Amino acid sequence: MTAVTIQCCPPLIRGPLSEQDAVDLAALLKAVADPVRLRLLSMIGSHEGGEACVCDLTDAFDLTAPTISHHLKVLRTAGLIDGERRGTWVYYRVIPETVARLSAIFTPMADSVRQA
């Protein structure tokens, strides 16, 4: 699978997004617009050592393994996580650059709200 490549999107408050930036950003936002995927992203990013085995993730949910795999695939396709097979397990880690781009679009908005 090829991850969605997001060029550095300008913060929303600085000016209108280009059509391509909006498409790319929407793909990222869609990937995290699900409670299970948000939790998975959080669990992977905060896991000791910066990566989590799929075996560490599945027990936290009352979902089947194929459903968890689907959600992980959505996050991976969006370029938010990457995985590496080690034996029978896949270990996932957050891709910091993509997560940073996602958070950066809202940072100036948060700064302006704090200053007001």
Biotite code that builds the C-alpha atoms (Angstrom):
import biotite.structure as struc

atoms = struc.array([
    struc.Atom([0.000, 0.000, 0.000], chain_id="A", res_id=1, res_name="MET", atom_name="CA", element="C"),
    struc.Atom([1.157, 3.491, -0.782], chain_id="A", res_id=2, res_name="THR", atom_name="CA", element="C"),
    struc.Atom([0.714, 6.051, 1.942], chain_id="A", res_id=3, res_name="ALA", atom_name="CA", element="C"),
    struc.Atom([-0.943, 9.359, 1.190], chain_id="A", res_id=4, res_name="VAL", atom_name="CA", element="C"),
    struc.Atom([1.791, 11.962, 0.842], chain_id="A", res_id=5, res_name="THR", atom_name="CA", element="C"),
    struc.Atom([0.854, 15.246, 2.413], chain_id="A", res_id=6, res_name="ILE", atom_name="CA", element="C"),
    struc.Atom([2.790, 18.310, 1.382], chain_id="A", res_id=7, res_name="GLN", atom_name="CA", element="C"),
    struc.Atom([3.162, 20.813, 4.160], chain_id="A", res_id=8, res_name="CYS", atom_name="CA", element="C"),
    struc.Atom([-0.292, 22.341, 4.392], chain_id="A", res_id=9, res_name="CYS", atom_name="CA", element="C"),
    struc.Atom([-0.456, 25.943, 5.521], chain_id="A", res_id=10, res_name="PRO", atom_name="CA", element="C"),
    struc.Atom([-2.209, 26.541, 8.814], chain_id="A", res_id=11, res_name="PRO", atom_name="CA", element="C"),
    struc.Atom([-5.899, 27.182, 8.262], chain_id="A", res_id=12, res_name="LEU", atom_name="CA", element="C"),
    struc.Atom([-5.790, 30.645, 9.766], chain_id="A", res_id=13, res_name="ILE", atom_name="CA", element="C"),
    struc.Atom([-3.064, 31.984, 7.412], chain_id="A", res_id=14, res_name="ARG", atom_name="CA", element="C"),
    struc.Atom([-5.047, 31.621, 4.239], chain_id="A", res_id=15, res_name="GLY", atom_name="CA", element="C"),
    struc.Atom([-7.226, 29.363, 2.181], chain_id="A", res_id=16, res_name="PRO", atom_name="CA", element="C"),
    struc.Atom([-5.973, 25.875, 1.418], chain_id="A", res_id=17, res_name="LEU", atom_name="CA", element="C"),
    struc.Atom([-5.224, 24.927, -2.142], chain_id="A", res_id=18, res_name="SER", atom_name="CA", element="C"),
    struc.Atom([-7.501, 22.325, -3.664], chain_id="A", res_id=19, res_name="GLU", atom_name="CA", element="C"),
    struc.Atom([-4.778, 19.655, -3.386], chain_id="A", res_id=20, res_name="GLN", atom_name="CA", element="C"),
    struc.Atom([-3.927, 20.583, 0.225], chain_id="A", res_id=21, res_name="ASP", atom_name="CA", element="C"),
    struc.Atom([-7.613, 20.292, 1.096], chain_id="A", res_id=22, res_name="ALA", atom_name="CA", element="C"),
    struc.Atom([-7.847, 16.851, -0.551], chain_id="A", res_id=23, res_name="VAL", atom_name="CA", element="C"),
    struc.Atom([-4.708, 15.625, 1.207], chain_id="A", res_id=24, res_name="ASP", atom_name="CA", element="C"),
    struc.Atom([-5.729, 17.037, 4.559], chain_id="A", res_id=25, res_name="LEU", atom_name="CA", element="C"),
    struc.Atom([-9.231, 15.592, 4.265], chain_id="A", res_id=26, res_name="ALA", atom_name="CA", element="C"),
    struc.Atom([-7.712, 12.127, 3.788], chain_id="A", res_id=27, res_name="ALA", atom_name="CA", element="C"),
    struc.Atom([-5.768, 12.501, 7.042], chain_id="A", res_id=28, res_name="LEU", atom_name="CA", element="C"),
    struc.Atom([-8.724, 13.895, 8.934], chain_id="A", res_id=29, res_name="LEU", atom_name="CA", element="C"),
    struc.Atom([-10.965, 11.123, 7.629], chain_id="A", res_id=30, res_name="LYS", atom_name="CA", element="C"),
    struc.Atom([-8.458, 8.538, 8.845], chain_id="A", res_id=31, res_name="ALA", atom_name="CA", element="C"),
    struc.Atom([-8.528, 9.908, 12.391], chain_id="A", res_id=32, res_name="VAL", atom_name="CA", element="C"),
    struc.Atom([-12.258, 10.725, 12.417], chain_id="A", res_id=33, res_name="ALA", atom_name="CA", element="C"),
    struc.Atom([-13.077, 7.389, 14.017], chain_id="A", res_id=34, res_name="ASP", atom_name="CA", element="C"),
    struc.Atom([-12.863, 6.702, 17.770], chain_id="A", res_id=35, res_name="PRO", atom_name="CA", element="C"),
    struc.Atom([-11.193, 3.308, 17.287], chain_id="A", res_id=36, res_name="VAL", atom_name="CA", element="C"),
    struc.Atom([-8.546, 4.745, 14.978], chain_id="A", res_id=37, res_name="ARG", atom_name="CA", element="C"),
    struc.Atom([-7.911, 7.680, 17.293], chain_id="A", res_id=38, res_name="LEU", atom_name="CA", element="C"),
    struc.Atom([-7.411, 5.269, 20.181], chain_id="A", res_id=39, res_name="ARG", atom_name="CA", element="C"),
    struc.Atom([-5.133, 3.041, 18.104], chain_id="A", res_id=40, res_name="LEU", atom_name="CA", element="C"),
    struc.Atom([-3.021, 6.015, 17.034], chain_id="A", res_id=41, res_name="LEU", atom_name="CA", element="C"),
    struc.Atom([-2.796, 7.178, 20.638], chain_id="A", res_id=42, res_name="SER", atom_name="CA", element="C"),
    struc.Atom([-1.949, 3.710, 21.930], chain_id="A", res_id=43, res_name="MET", atom_name="CA", element="C"),
    struc.Atom([0.778, 3.222, 19.335], chain_id="A", res_id=44, res_name="ILE", atom_name="CA", element="C"),
    struc.Atom([2.280, 6.666, 19.836], chain_id="A", res_id=45, res_name="GLY", atom_name="CA", element="C"),
    struc.Atom([2.330, 6.442, 23.610], chain_id="A", res_id=46, res_name="SER", atom_name="CA", element="C"),
    struc.Atom([3.480, 2.823, 23.846], chain_id="A", res_id=47, res_name="HIS", atom_name="CA", element="C"),
    struc.Atom([6.796, 2.205, 25.548], chain_id="A", res_id=48, res_name="GLU", atom_name="CA", element="C"),
    struc.Atom([9.582, 2.262, 22.986], chain_id="A", res_id=49, res_name="GLY", atom_name="CA", element="C"),
    struc.Atom([7.472, 4.164, 20.469], chain_id="A", res_id=50, res_name="GLY", atom_name="CA", element="C"),
    struc.Atom([6.014, 1.084, 18.819], chain_id="A", res_id=51, res_name="GLU", atom_name="CA", element="C"),
    struc.Atom([3.323, -1.431, 19.656], chain_id="A", res_id=52, res_name="ALA", atom_name="CA", element="C"),
    struc.Atom([2.741, -5.013, 18.647], chain_id="A", res_id=53, res_name="CYS", atom_name="CA", element="C"),
    struc.Atom([-0.675, -5.697, 17.201], chain_id="A", res_id=54, res_name="VAL", atom_name="CA", element="C"),
    struc.Atom([-0.963, -8.242, 20.015], chain_id="A", res_id=55, res_name="CYS", atom_name="CA", element="C"),
    struc.Atom([-0.769, -5.317, 22.486], chain_id="A", res_id=56, res_name="ASP", atom_name="CA", element="C"),
    struc.Atom([-3.572, -3.451, 20.728], chain_id="A", res_id=57, res_name="LEU", atom_name="CA", element="C"),
    struc.Atom([-6.309, -6.013, 20.119], chain_id="A", res_id=58, res_name="THR", atom_name="CA", element="C"),
    struc.Atom([-7.163, -6.729, 23.758], chain_id="A", res_id=59, res_name="ASP", atom_name="CA", element="C"),
    struc.Atom([-8.082, -3.085, 24.384], chain_id="A", res_id=60, res_name="ALA", atom_name="CA", element="C"),
    struc.Atom([-11.100, -3.368, 22.068], chain_id="A", res_id=61, res_name="PHE", atom_name="CA", element="C"),
    struc.Atom([-14.214, -5.473, 21.941], chain_id="A", res_id=62, res_name="ASP", atom_name="CA", element="C"),
    struc.Atom([-13.683, -5.953, 18.206], chain_id="A", res_id=63, res_name="LEU", atom_name="CA", element="C"),
    struc.Atom([-12.564, -8.828, 16.020], chain_id="A", res_id=64, res_name="THR", atom_name="CA", element="C"),
    struc.Atom([-8.983, -9.063, 14.800], chain_id="A", res_id=65, res_name="ALA", atom_name="CA", element="C"),
    struc.Atom([-10.037, -8.387, 11.187], chain_id="A", res_id=66, res_name="PRO", atom_name="CA", element="C"),
    struc.Atom([-11.777, -5.187, 12.289], chain_id="A", res_id=67, res_name="THR", atom_name="CA", element="C"),
    struc.Atom([-8.680, -4.003, 14.147], chain_id="A", res_id=68, res_name="ILE", atom_name="CA", element="C"),
    struc.Atom([-6.600, -4.881, 11.072], chain_id="A", res_id=69, res_name="SER", atom_name="CA", element="C"),
    struc.Atom([-8.928, -2.795, 8.907], chain_id="A", res_id=70, res_name="HIS", atom_name="CA", element="C"),
    struc.Atom([-8.517, 0.241, 11.172], chain_id="A", res_id=71, res_name="HIS", atom_name="CA", element="C"),
    struc.Atom([-4.732, -0.192, 11.237], chain_id="A", res_id=72, res_name="LEU", atom_name="CA", element="C"),
    struc.Atom([-4.729, -0.417, 7.434], chain_id="A", res_id=73, res_name="LYS", atom_name="CA", element="C"),
    struc.Atom([-6.658, 2.874, 7.192], chain_id="A", res_id=74, res_name="VAL", atom_name="CA", element="C"),
    struc.Atom([-4.104, 4.580, 9.459], chain_id="A", res_id=75, res_name="LEU", atom_name="CA", element="C"),
    struc.Atom([-1.234, 3.046, 7.511], chain_id="A", res_id=76, res_name="ARG", atom_name="CA", element="C"),
    struc.Atom([-2.679, 3.996, 4.115], chain_id="A", res_id=77, res_name="THR", atom_name="CA", element="C"),
    struc.Atom([-3.091, 7.582, 5.359], chain_id="A", res_id=78, res_name="ALA", atom_name="CA", element="C"),
    struc.Atom([0.599, 7.620, 6.271], chain_id="A", res_id=79, res_name="GLY", atom_name="CA", element="C"),
    struc.Atom([0.015, 8.061, 9.999], chain_id="A", res_id=80, res_name="LEU", atom_name="CA", element="C"),
    struc.Atom([1.607, 4.763, 11.041], chain_id="A", res_id=81, res_name="ILE", atom_name="CA", element="C"),
    struc.Atom([4.024, 2.243, 9.610], chain_id="A", res_id=82, res_name="ASP", atom_name="CA", element="C"),
    struc.Atom([4.450, -1.407, 10.447], chain_id="A", res_id=83, res_name="GLY", atom_name="CA", element="C"),
    struc.Atom([7.113, -4.072, 10.406], chain_id="A", res_id=84, res_name="GLU", atom_name="CA", element="C"),
    struc.Atom([6.521, -7.806, 10.542], chain_id="A", res_id=85, res_name="ARG", atom_name="CA", element="C"),
    struc.Atom([8.631, -9.647, 13.097], chain_id="A", res_id=86, res_name="ARG", atom_name="CA", element="C"),
    struc.Atom([7.882, -13.326, 13.104], chain_id="A", res_id=87, res_name="GLY", atom_name="CA", element="C"),
    struc.Atom([4.121, -13.743, 13.357], chain_id="A", res_id=88, res_name="THR", atom_name="CA", element="C"),
    struc.Atom([3.419, -10.248, 14.704], chain_id="A", res_id=89, res_name="TRP", atom_name="CA", element="C"),
    struc.Atom([3.382, -6.792, 13.152], chain_id="A", res_id=90, res_name="VAL", atom_name="CA", element="C"),
    struc.Atom([4.817, -3.908, 15.160], chain_id="A", res_id=91, res_name="TYR", atom_name="CA", element="C"),
    struc.Atom([3.413, -0.440, 14.461], chain_id="A", res_id=92, res_name="TYR", atom_name="CA", element="C"),
    struc.Atom([4.911, 2.982, 15.032], chain_id="A", res_id=93, res_name="ARG", atom_name="CA", element="C"),
    struc.Atom([3.635, 6.507, 14.428], chain_id="A", res_id=94, res_name="VAL", atom_name="CA", element="C"),
    struc.Atom([5.140, 8.467, 11.544], chain_id="A", res_id=95, res_name="ILE", atom_name="CA", element="C"),
    struc.Atom([5.997, 11.703, 13.371], chain_id="A", res_id=96, res_name="PRO", atom_name="CA", element="C"),
    struc.Atom([6.194, 13.908, 10.267], chain_id="A", res_id=97, res_name="GLU", atom_name="CA", element="C"),
    struc.Atom([2.640, 13.102, 9.207], chain_id="A", res_id=98, res_name="THR", atom_name="CA", element="C"),
    struc.Atom([1.224, 13.544, 12.697], chain_id="A", res_id=99, res_name="VAL", atom_name="CA", element="C"),
    struc.Atom([3.142, 16.828, 13.027], chain_id="A", res_id=100, res_name="ALA", atom_name="CA", element="C"),
    struc.Atom([1.671, 18.095, 9.736], chain_id="A", res_id=101, res_name="ARG", atom_name="CA", element="C"),
    struc.Atom([-1.790, 17.201, 10.932], chain_id="A", res_id=102, res_name="LEU", atom_name="CA", element="C"),
    struc.Atom([-1.370, 19.020, 14.236], chain_id="A", res_id=103, res_name="SER", atom_name="CA", element="C"),
    struc.Atom([0.418, 22.010, 12.686], chain_id="A", res_id=104, res_name="ALA", atom_name="CA", element="C"),
    struc.Atom([-2.603, 23.098, 10.685], chain_id="A", res_id=105, res_name="ILE", atom_name="CA", element="C"),
    struc.Atom([-4.459, 23.830, 13.923], chain_id="A", res_id=106, res_name="PHE", atom_name="CA", element="C"),
    struc.Atom([-1.573, 25.197, 16.011], chain_id="A", res_id=107, res_name="THR", atom_name="CA", element="C"),
    struc.Atom([-1.843, 28.838, 14.885], chain_id="A", res_id=108, res_name="PRO", atom_name="CA", element="C"),
    struc.Atom([-5.586, 28.686, 15.533], chain_id="A", res_id=109, res_name="MET", atom_name="CA", element="C"),
    struc.Atom([-4.942, 27.502, 19.085], chain_id="A", res_id=110, res_name="ALA", atom_name="CA", element="C"),
    struc.Atom([-2.303, 30.203, 19.585], chain_id="A", res_id=111, res_name="ASP", atom_name="CA", element="C"),
    struc.Atom([-4.671, 32.957, 18.428], chain_id="A", res_id=112, res_name="SER", atom_name="CA", element="C"),
    struc.Atom([-7.424, 31.705, 20.729], chain_id="A", res_id=113, res_name="VAL", atom_name="CA", element="C"),
    struc.Atom([-5.048, 31.749, 23.717], chain_id="A", res_id=114, res_name="ARG", atom_name="CA", element="C"),
    struc.Atom([-3.982, 35.326, 22.917], chain_id="A", res_id=115, res_name="GLN", atom_name="CA", element="C"),
    struc.Atom([-7.544, 36.601, 22.685], chain_id="A", res_id=116, res_name="ALA", atom_name="CA", element="C"),
])
